[in-house]
C-alpha cells in the first residue's frame, strides 16, 4: 500500500497550513526561472504563463516528494544527515531511472546550460544590545544557565547617586562668579531685546549685518539645493526599482504579489522624503541678530535713555494699570509728603486717593452698578 504524503507547499494539497513567507516567494521565483530555462534548452521559444505555472507546480511537488523519501531513507538507516546514496534510493522509490542520470549530466556538461543568478541575500539588521549599568551577578550553582541573567545591580541592590557637592572655597567662588556672569549676560540680552539701543560702532555693525543677511541667503539656497538633490536621488532610486520590478515581471508570479512590493517601495521613498523635509524644517537656523552678536557683542550697545523717572517700579507694576478703563495711571505718580495709604482716610472714591506707593493702595471694591453690568 503506497503511502501518500502531504506537504504545505505540495500542489496536491488544496490549502496551505501557514502563511507564505518571503523565502517561499523567492523559492517560487527561482523554480519558475529554472523551468523556463529547461524549456528554452529543450528548444521551445515561447511558453504560456499557465503552462509555466503548471510545470513549476509539478517540479515543486516532485522535489518535495523526493525530499520526503530521502528523509525517510535517512531515518530508517538511523542517521540525521542525508547522503547522496539516500537521494538515489529516494529517486528509485519514486520510479525514476537512475541509470539515465550520468548520460544526461554529461550531455549538459558538453552542450552547456543556462545560468540562473543566485538570489540576493539580505543582511540581517543589527539589533542593538540593551544598555546595562554595571556588571550582572553570575548565576548560583543551583540555577541553570538557561534562565535569563540577573538584572542590573542598581535595580534591586542599591542605586548609586552623585556624590555630595564640593564645598571648597575655590569651587564656591567659581560657581558664584559663573552664576553672576550668566545672570548679567541674560539681563543684558533681555534689555537689548525690549529696549531700543545705539551701537558704539554703527558703521561696523551695518557692515556685519549686511554680511549676515548675505550668509543667511546663501544658507537658504544651499538648503533648497540639498533638498532638490535628495529628491532627485530618491526619484532615480524609484525609477531603478521600477525597471527592476518590470524585468522581474517578465515571468508571471505564482503568488500575485507584484503590486505590494511596488506600493511598499513608494511608501518607503515618500517616507524618506518626508523625513528629510521634517529634518530641514525643525533644524534650528541662525538668525540675523545671532550672527551679528557673534562679531558685535552686547557690551558694544548703549540703551537709549528712558523718560520714566522710576523704571524699576514700572517694570514691577501689573500690566492692568495701563489698560483702558483702569483708574490708575500707567506710571506711578510722584510721592507727596505725609502720604500713606494705611493712614489716610479712604471714603470709597479712588479719585481722591493720594498714594505714594502703588502697592500700598487700598483694595478696590466693586459697586452695585459694576456688578449689574457684568455678564455671568
C-alpha positions in Angstrom: 0.0 0.0 0.0 1.5 3.2 -1.1 1.6 6.0 1.4 0.5 9.4 0.2 2.3 12.3 1.9 1.2 15.9 2.1 3.2 19.0 2.4 2.2 22.6 2.9 3.7 23.6 -0.4 2.7 20.5 -2.3 0.5 21.1 -5.3 -1.7 18.1 -4.3 -2.9 19.9 -1.2 -5.7 22.5 -1.6 -4.9 24.9 1.2 -1.6 25.9 2.9 -1.1 25.3 6.6 0.8 28.5 7.1 1.1 31.9 5.5 3.8 32.0 2.8 6.9 33.9 3.8 9.5 35.9 1.8 11.6 32.8 1.4 8.7 31.0 -0.2 8.3 33.7 -2.8 12.0 33.6 -3.6 11.9 29.8 -3.9 8.9 30.0 -6.3 10.6 32.6 -8.4 13.9 30.6 -8.8 11.9 27.5 -9.5 10.0 29.3 -12.3 13.2 30.6 -13.8 14.6 27.0 -13.8 11.5 25.7 -15.5 11.8 28.4 -18.2 15.5 27.6 -18.7 14.7 23.9 -19.1 12.0 24.7 -21.7 14.4 27.1 -23.5 17.2 24.4 -23.5 14.7 21.8 -24.9 14.1 24.0 -27.9 10.9 26.0 -27.1 10.9 29.7 -28.0 7.9 30.7 -26.0 5.8 29.3 -23.2 2.4 30.3 -21.9 2.0 31.5 -18.3 -0.5 28.8 -17.4 1.9 26.1 -18.8 4.9 27.6 -17.0 2.9 27.7 -13.8 1.8 24.0 -14.2 5.4 22.9 -14.9 6.6 24.8 -11.8 3.9 23.1 -9.7 5.0 19.7 -11.0 8.6 20.4 -10.3 7.8 21.6 -6.8 5.7 18.5 -6.0 8.4 16.2 -7.4 11.2 17.9 -5.3 9.1 17.8 -2.2 8.3 14.1 -2.6 12.0 13.4 -3.3 12.9 15.2 -0.1 10.4 13.3 1.9 11.6 9.9 0.5 15.2 10.9 1.2 14.4 11.8 4.8 12.6 8.5 5.3 15.6 6.5 4.0 17.9 8.5 6.2 15.8 7.9 9.3 15.5 4.2 8.5 19.3 4.0 8.4 19.5 5.6 11.8 21.0 8.8 10.6 20.0 12.5 10.7 22.2 13.8 7.9 21.3 12.6 4.4 23.9 11.4 1.9 23.9 11.1 -1.9 23.0 7.4 -1.6 19.8 8.3 0.3 18.8 10.6 -2.6 19.5 7.8 -5.1 17.3 5.5 -3.1 14.6 8.2 -3.0 14.7 8.5 -6.8 14.4 4.8 -7.2 11.4 4.7 -4.8 9.7 7.4 -7.0 10.2 5.3 -10.1 13.0 7.4 -11.7 15.6 5.7 -13.9 18.9 6.4 -12.1 21.0 4.9 -14.9 20.0 7.7 -17.2 21.4 10.4 -15.0 25.1 10.1 -16.0 24.5 10.4 -19.7 22.2 13.4 -19.1 24.7 15.2 -16.9 27.5 14.5 -19.5 25.3 16.0 -22.2 24.6 19.1 -20.2 28.3 19.5 -19.4 29.2 19.3 -23.1 26.4 21.5 -24.5 26.2 23.9 -21.6 23.2 25.1 -19.6 21.6 28.3 -18.8 22.9 30.1 -15.7 20.4 31.4 -13.2 21.5 34.2 -11.0 21.5 33.4 -7.3 19.0 35.3 -5.2 20.3 38.3 -3.2 20.9 37.6 0.4 19.7 40.4 2.7 22.0 41.2 5.6 20.2 40.8 8.9 19.7 44.0 10.8 22.0 44.5 13.7 19.8 44.5 16.9 21.4 46.9 19.4 22.2 45.2 22.7 20.3 46.6 25.7 22.2 49.2 27.7 23.3 47.8 31.0 24.6 49.6 34.1 27.2 47.8 36.0 28.0 44.1 35.8 25.3 41.5 36.4 25.9 38.9 39.0 26.6 35.3 37.8 24.1 32.5 38.5 24.4 30.4 41.6 25.3 26.8 41.2 21.7 25.6 41.7 20.4 27.9 38.9 20.6 26.5 35.4 22.3 28.6 32.7 19.2 28.5 30.5 17.4 31.0 32.7 17.9 34.7 32.0 20.6 36.6 33.8 20.1 38.8 36.8 19.1 42.4 36.2 21.4 45.4 36.7 22.6 45.6 40.3 21.3 49.1 40.9 17.7 47.9 40.3 17.5 45.6 43.3 20.6 46.0 45.4 21.5 49.7 45.6 21.3 52.8 43.4 24.5 54.8 43.3 23.8 58.6 43.1 26.1 61.5 42.6 28.3 62.5 45.4 27.9 65.5 47.7 28.7 68.8 46.1 32.1 70.2 46.5 32.1 72.9 49.2 35.6 74.2 49.0 36.3 77.9 48.8 37.6 77.9 45.3 34.7 75.8 43.9 32.1 78.0 45.6 33.7 81.2 44.3 34.0 79.8 40.8 30.3 78.8 40.8 29.2 82.1 42.2 31.2 84.0 39.6 29.8 81.8 36.8 26.3 82.4 38.0 26.8 86.1 38.2 28.3 86.2 34.7 25.4 84.3 33.3 22.9 86.5 35.0 24.5 89.6 33.7 24.6 88.2 30.1 20.9 87.2 30.3 19.8 90.6 31.7 21.9 92.4 29.1 20.4 90.4 26.2 16.9 90.8 27.6 17.2 94.6 27.9 18.6 94.8 24.3 15.5 92.9 23.1 12.9 95.0 24.7 14.5 98.5 24.6 16.0 100.5 21.8 19.8 100.7 21.7 22.6 102.5 19.9 25.7 100.8 18.8 29.1 102.2 19.6 30.4 101.0 16.2 27.4 101.7 13.9 29.3 101.5 10.6 31.0 98.2 11.5 27.6 96.8 12.7 25.9 97.8 9.5 28.7 96.0 7.5 28.4 92.9 9.7 24.6 93.0 9.4 24.8 93.0 5.6 27.3 90.1 5.7 24.9 88.2 8.0 22.0 88.8 5.5 24.1 87.5 2.6 25.2 84.5 4.7 21.6 83.6 5.6 20.5 83.9 1.9 23.4 81.6 0.9 22.4 79.0 3.5 18.8 79.1 2.3 19.9 78.5 -1.3 22.2 75.6 -0.1 19.3 74.1 1.8 17.0 74.2 -1.2 19.7 72.7 -3.4 20.3 69.9 -0.9 16.5 69.1 -0.8 16.3 69.1 -4.6 19.4 66.9 -4.9 17.9 64.5 -2.3 14.6 64.5 -4.2 16.4 63.7 -7.5 18.3 60.9 -5.8 15.1 59.4 -4.5 13.4 59.7 -7.9 16.4 57.9 -9.5 16.2 55.1 -6.9 12.4 54.8 -7.6 12.9 54.6 -11.3 15.6 51.9 -10.9 13.3 50.0 -8.7 10.5 50.2 -11.2 12.8 49.0 -14.0 14.0 46.1 -11.8 10.4 45.1 -11.0 9.4 45.4 -14.7 12.3 43.0 -15.5 11.2 40.6 -12.8 7.6 40.7 -14.1 8.5 39.3 -17.4 7.7 35.8 -15.9 4.4 35.6 -14.0 4.5 35.1 -10.3 2.7 32.1 -8.8 1.6 34.3 -5.9 0.2 37.6 -7.2 2.3 39.9 -5.1 3.7 42.3 -7.7 1.7 45.3 -6.5 2.5 45.0 -2.9 6.3 45.5 -3.2 5.8 48.4 -5.5 3.4 50.1 -3.0 5.9 49.4 -0.2 8.8 50.9 -2.2 6.7 54.1 -3.0 5.8 54.4 0.7 9.5 54.0 1.6 10.6 56.7 -0.8 7.9 59.1 0.2 8.7 58.4 3.9 12.4 59.2 3.3 11.5 62.5 1.6 9.1 63.4 4.4 11.8 62.7 7.0 14.2 64.9 5.1 11.8 67.8 4.8 10.9 67.5 8.5 14.5 67.4 9.5 15.2 70.6 7.5 12.1 72.3 9.0 12.9 71.5 12.6 16.6 72.4 12.3 17.4 75.4 14.4 18.6 78.1 11.9 20.8 81.0 12.6 19.1 84.4 12.8 20.4 87.8 11.7 20.8 89.1 15.2 22.6 85.9 16.4 25.2 86.3 13.6 25.6 90.0 14.4 26.1 89.3 18.1 29.0 87.0 17.4 31.1 89.8 16.0 29.4 92.8 17.8 28.8 91.6 21.4 26.1 93.2 23.6 28.7 95.2 25.5 29.0 97.4 22.4 25.4 98.6 22.7 24.1 101.5 24.7 20.5 101.7 25.8 18.6 104.8 24.9 17.6 106.9 27.9 14.0 106.4 29.2 11.6 109.1 30.1 10.3 107.2 33.1 11.7 108.6 36.4 11.3 105.2 38.1 11.7 102.5 35.5 12.3 99.8 38.2 8.8 100.4 39.6 7.2 100.5 36.1 8.7 97.1 35.4 7.2 95.7 38.6 3.7 97.1 38.1 0.9 95.0 36.8 0.0 95.2 33.2 -3.6 96.1 34.0 -2.6 99.5 35.4 -2.1 101.0 31.9 -5.1 99.4 30.2 -8.1 101.3 29.0 -10.8 101.7 31.7 -8.4 101.5 34.6 -8.4 104.4 37.0 -4.7 104.0 37.8 -2.0 105.8 35.7 0.4 103.9 33.6 3.4 105.2 35.6 3.3 105.9 39.4 2.8 109.5 40.4 5.4 111.3 42.4 5.1 110.8 46.1 3.7 113.6 48.2 4.8 114.4 51.7 2.8 112.8 54.5 1.0 110.4 52.2 0.5 106.9 53.4 -2.1 104.5 52.1 -2.7 103.0 55.5 -3.0 106.3 57.5 -5.1 108.4 55.0 -8.8 108.0 55.2 -10.5 106.5 52.2 -14.1 107.3 51.5 -14.6 104.8 48.7 -13.7 107.2 45.9 -10.4 106.3 44.1 -10.0 109.8 42.6 -9.4 111.4 46.0 -6.8 108.8 47.0 -3.2 110.0 47.0 -0.8 107.1 47.2 3.0 107.4 47.3 3.5 103.7 46.8 1.1 102.0 44.3 1.5 98.7 46.2 0.0 100.2 49.4 -3.2 101.4 47.8 -6.4 100.1 49.4 -8.3 97.3 47.7 -10.9 98.3 45.1 -14.4 97.2 46.0 -16.9 96.7 43.1 -20.1 98.7 43.3 -23.6 97.6 42.5 -23.6 99.2 39.1 -20.5 97.3 38.0 -21.9 94.0 39.3 -25.1 94.6 37.3 -23.2 95.4 34.1 -21.1 92.2 34.3 -22.3 89.2 32.3 -22.4 86.0 34.3 
